[in-house]
Amino acid sequence: MIEQAIAWHVRLKDADEDAWIDFAAWLEADPAHNDAYEAVADGDARMSLLLESARFPSDDEPGHRPEFSNDEDVVAYDGSGEPVRRPQWRWGALAASIVVAGLLGVQMLPDRDSRYSVETPAGETRSVSLADGSAILLNGGTQVILDKNDARSVEITRGEARFVVKHDKSDPFIVVAGEQRLVDLGTVFNVVRTDRQLRVAVSEGAVRYEGMARTVDLRPGDSLAADDGGRIRVSQRPIASIGSWADGKLVYDQAPLEQVADDLSRSVGISLELPQTLRSRRFSGVIQTDGNRNALRERLEELIGEKIVADGARWSVEAR
């Protein structure tokens, strides 16, 4: 498995579309593949730091051992005890690749060879481990655009994702959402993007929201909602409720039922149709999304006080 991971690490340096698709399939085949690949990537990253300080012999110096600025020789030996000279290679910490763990959709984008799309269907979650040590957990019905040449920039085109970012002051992590940006200041945060609104909530650290006309720094517990008209609202949320969908809970405090319907579509894969008169009704409470759908429907009926008719994955609310 380690040998396969090393082979993938080498191959992905100059991978084409087919290679990335094959790589995703290899990761899906066994959860242990992701651990093996990350171990190889970590080893490469540590070696790269050492190689940055190395001075390699020229071709006319056969057998000469490389010298290092810290006076520590690192050299491989064959079975006879003689040193084996290695060629100079500097890949960096997976600068040319991003580890895609258990993804359903991986599609190269035609406009830039290094960019590719990762998508999840409604009701399913997927995790993505990035080369810099950051991680993204995608909720259902979500699409992000990644760049195998830049693990510090992600575009979210729709859906919801929780970001656990490894902070680097000299190279900020950026999430792009249309004309808006979220800049990491060392943090864990949740992002939702719909066709009507961008929402971001911070559970650890800080995030800077950069809109078209306004910049807002967000701290733990802060939640920002920016609509398509440019209006921005900042509120406070319990930190435990931020990104709670990953734990099978949807937590609300005076949220419109239209938002609840969107969240259920992503997290459970059901389509909840609301009458126009109910879409803006405010709702507070906790919806447990685990268990079977019938139990979920009954819990939801009790919480919102309305009758819900189920037709497979299509639910509709009958206003009283």
N, C-alpha and C positions, 0 to 999 in steps of 0.2 A: 504493500500500500504506500509506504514511504517512497519507494522507487517510482511509483506512478505519480505521486504528488510532485516529486522533483521533475519528472518528465513534463508534467503540465506547467510547472513554474517556468521551465525553459521555453516551452512551446508558446506560452501566452505572451512572451516578450514581443513577438511579431505575429500575433494571431490574426486570422481572418474571421469572417462571420461564422463560418462552419465550425471553426475551432472553439469559439465561445459557446456555441450551442452544444457541442459535444462536451465541453467542460461542465456546463450546467447539468447535463444528463449524468455525468460521472459523479458529481456532488449529490444528486438526488438518489443515486443507486444505494448509498450507504451513509448514514449520518456520520460514521467515523471518518469518511473521506474529507469532510470539512476540517476536522481536528488535525488530520495528517497534513493537509495543505497549509493550514495556519502555522503548524510547527516548522514546516519547510520555509515558509515566508519569514517567520521570526528568526530562524537561523541565518537566512540570507541577509536580513536587516542588520543583525549583529556583525556578520562577516563584512558587510559593506562599510560599516564604520571603521573597522580595522584596516580595510584595504585603502581607505581614503588617506591613511597616513603611511602607506607602504611605498617603498621605492624598489621597482622591479629591475632586474638585470636586463641589459640589452641582448639581442640575439647573438652577439659575438662573445658572450660570456657564459658558455655552457656550464652547467653545474653550479653556478654561483647562487648562493642562497639569498633570498630577498631580505633587505634591511628595513626596519621599521623605526619610525621616529621615537617610539617609546622604548627602544632597545630590546624589545621582545620579539624573538624570531618565531614565526608560525610557518611550519613547513610540513608537508606530508612525506611519509617514508614508505618504500615498498618493502617486500618481504625480506630483502637482503640487508635492510638497514640503511640503504643509500637514500639520500633525499630525492624527492621527485618534484621537479619544477612545475608549477601550475601556471597556465596562461592568465593574463590580466583580464578580470571580468568584474564589472561594476554594475549590478542591476539596480541597486538601491532597494528600499523597502517596498517592493512590489509596485514601483511607480507605474509600470505598464499594465497592471491588472487589478481587478477587484474581485474578491471572493464572493460568489453568489451561492448562498446556502439554501438549498431546498426550494428553488424558484420554479414556478410554472412557466412564466413567459420571459424569454430573453430574446430580444430582437435588435439587431444592429440598425442604426438609423442611416438613411442614405445620404444625408447632407454632410455628416462628418464621420469618418471611419472609426474614430475613437469613442464615439457616443453610442450608447445602446439603452434600450428600454427594458425595464423590469415591471411586470404587471401581476396582480393577483385578482382572481375572480371573487365575486361577492361571497362572503361567508367563510373565506379562508385567509389565514395569515402566513406571512413568510418573513424570514430574517435575512439580512444582508450584512456581512462582515466586510468592512472596508480596510484597505491596505494600511491606513494610518492608525488602526486600532479602534476606530469608531464603529458603531453598529446602528443599523436601522431596522426597526420592526414594522413591517407593512401590514395594515389592516386590510380587510377585503375590499374589492372594488377600487384598488389604488394603483397608480402608475407613477413611477419615478424614472428620471433620465439620469444615467450615470456616465462617467467618462473614465475609461480605463487608463488615461494619462493624467487624470487629476482626481484623486480620491477626496479632495477637500471641497468639492463643489457638487451639489445635487440639485436637480430640478424636480419639483413635485407638480405634476400636471393635473392630478385629481386624486381624491381620496384622503386617507389619513395615515400618518406614520409617526412613530415615536423615535426620536434621535437620542442616542447616547454618544456624546462627542468627546473625543480625546482633545483636550485643549492645546493649542499651539499659538502663542501670542504673535509669533512672527508670520504665521500662515493661518489666518482665521478660516474656520469652516463656514461655508455659505450655503444656504438653502434658497433657491430661486423659485418664485411663484409669480409668473407673468412679469409685471413691471415692479414687483415688490421683492425685497430681499430680507432674509433673516441671517444675521451675523452672530456666530457663536462667540460668547465671552467666557466659555468654560462651563458646560451645562448639560442637563437632560431636559428635553422639551418635546411637546406634542404639537403636531401641525395637522390642520384639516383644511383642504381646499375643495370648494364646490364651485359651481358656475355663478354663485351669488356672493360668496364670502370667503375670506381667508381668516382662519382662527389659529392662534398660537398660545400655548400655555406652558409656563416654565415650572418644573418641579425641583431642579437643582441649578445652581450657578446663575447665569444671566444670558440674555439674548437681546440683540439690538434689532428692532424692526425698522427697516428703511423703506418708507413708502414714497410715492411720487411727490408729496408735498410735506411730509412730516417724518421725523425720526423719534422713536420711543425706545427707551431702555427698560427691559422687563426683568424683574427679579422673581425669586421663588414665590409661587402663589399667584403671580400676575397672569391674567388672561386678556388677550387682545383680540378683538374682532374688527376686521376691516371689510366693509361691503364694497360692491362694484361701483358705488357712487362716490367713493373716497372718504366716507364717514368712518371714524375710528372710535371704538368704545373699549376702555380698559376697565377691568373689574378684578376682584379677588376671588380665588377659589381655594378650597382645601387642597393642600398639596397631594394628599392621598387619592384624590379624585382625578388627578391629571394623568391621562393615559391609562385609566383604569379598565378600558376595553380589553387590554391585554390580559387582564385577570378575570375576564368574564363578567364585568360589571359596567353599566352605563349610569353615570351619576349626573343628576341635573339639579339646577337651582334656577327656577323661573326661566326655563328654556322653552322656546316655541315648539309645539308638537311637530311642526315641519322639520325641525332639526332632529327630533327623536326618530322620525321616519327615515331620514337620511342615515342616521347612525345604525339603525336596525338593518337597513339594506346592506351596509358594509360589513357589519359584524356577524350577522346571522344569515344573510342571503335571502331575505324576504322583502317583498315590495308592499309597503303599507300605504294604501290610498286613503287620503283624508278629504272629507268635504271642505269646501272653501271656508266655511264658517269655523272650522276647527284648526286650520293651519297655523293661525297666530295665537291660539290659546296657550297660556303659559303652564308649564309643568315642572314640579319639583318632586324628586324621589330617586330611588335606585332600582334599576331594572337588571335582574340577573339573567344573563344570556345563555348560561349553561343549561343542560337538560334538553328534553325533547321540545319540539315546537308547540305542541298542544299545551304543555304546561306553561310555556312562555306566553302563549296567547291568553291563557286564563289569568296569569299574573298581570299582564298588560291591561286587560279589561278592568281588573280590580283597581289598578293604579289610576287609569284615566277616567274611569266611570262611564265607559261607553261599550257598546256591543261590537265585537270584531268578528267578521265572517271570513273564514279561511277557505281559499280555493287553491290548494297546493302551496306554492310559494307566493301567491298573490293574496294579500289580506286587504280588507276594506273595513272602514269604520262606519257604522250606522249611527248617525247622531240622533239622540233622543229628543 
